[in-house]
Amino acid sequence: MAEIHTPYSSLKKLLSLLNGFVAVSGIILIGLGIGGKCGGASLTNVLGLSSAYLLHVGNLCLVMGCITVLLGCAGWYGATKESRGTLLFCILSMVIVLIMEITAATVVLLFFPIVRDVALEHTFVTLRKNYRGYNEPDDYSTQWNLVMEKGLSKYFFSSL
């Protein structure tokens, strides 16, 4: 027997689709976190040990990605089984995550000029201390020369 197409069944399918997008975005965050964790060694090799705090971004992406995947799967389950409790839990959790993201974005944008100045100063100090010259075989000079020859975007996306 064919399914009756009511606005409720269309809403159920739409909610399942949107929760699928939420789960896929969580998988993308997990991929970014793994990439950040794996590429962190070369980052600290070039920028020095004081840039190790940037490695925590990989952990944050992994945690947020796992939470997002779990919420997407729970929302999909709640939509397909028509469970009010599960859907309410998912919606409240997503609202809490959204409020946290808005708060974090506000703090980052508020302190962005200060962080940019500190990061640039740190980069210049590290560059002056570690750069030995154009034809020097050390890792830092080789990496910096590649960036300057190819350009920043070509350097980062050359391995793709």
Disulfide bonds with the S-S distance in Angstrom:
none
